[in-house]
Amino acid sequence: MLKTNRSVAKRFKFTGRGKIKRTRAYKGHLLGHKSKTRKRNLRHAALVDSRDMKQVRRLLPYG
C-alpha cells in the first residue's frame, strides 16, 4: 500500500494535465526590503521543474 506524504500534499497541487504546481519561495518573512514588484510576482504559482518531478511524484502517488 502506497502512502501519500501529507506534508508534500499540502504544498503541491496537480494541474489538469498532470503537471505539479508549487508556491514560490522567499515570501515568508523579511519582506520590508523587497520591492512591491518582486513581492507581487512571488504570489503567482510556478510549476515543479522536470528534474524534481520524479521525486515529487513518488511522494504523491495518487495525483
C-alpha positions in Angstrom: 0.0 0.0 0.0 1.4 3.4 -1.0 1.0 6.3 1.3 0.8 9.9 0.4 3.3 12.2 2.1 1.0 14.6 3.8 3.4 17.5 4.2 4.1 17.4 0.4 0.3 17.1 -0.3 -0.2 20.4 1.4 2.5 22.2 -0.6 1.7 20.9 -4.2 -1.3 20.7 -6.4 -1.8 18.9 -9.7 -2.9 20.8 -12.8 -5.5 19.3 -15.2 -2.8 18.0 -17.5 -0.9 16.3 -14.7 1.9 18.8 -14.1 2.6 19.9 -10.5 2.1 23.4 -9.2 4.1 24.9 -6.3 4.2 28.2 -4.4 7.3 30.4 -4.8 9.9 30.7 -2.1 11.1 33.9 -0.4 7.6 35.3 0.5 7.5 34.2 4.2 9.3 36.9 6.1 11.8 39.8 5.7 9.5 41.5 3.3 10.4 45.1 4.1 13.4 45.5 1.8 11.8 43.6 -1.1 10.2 45.7 -3.8 6.5 45.7 -4.4 7.0 44.3 -7.9 9.1 41.4 -6.5 6.5 40.5 -3.8 3.7 40.7 -6.4 5.5 38.3 -8.7 6.0 35.9 -5.9 2.2 35.5 -5.5 2.0 33.6 -8.7 2.3 29.8 -8.7 5.1 28.1 -10.6 5.5 24.6 -12.0 7.8 22.0 -10.5 10.9 21.6 -12.6 11.2 18.5 -14.7 14.4 17.5 -12.8 12.4 17.4 -9.5 9.2 15.8 -10.9 10.2 12.1 -10.2 10.9 12.8 -6.6 7.7 14.7 -6.0 5.6 12.1 -7.8 7.0 9.4 -5.6 5.7 11.3 -2.6 2.3 11.9 -4.2 1.4 8.5 -5.8 -2.3 9.3 -6.3 -2.0 12.6 -8.1 
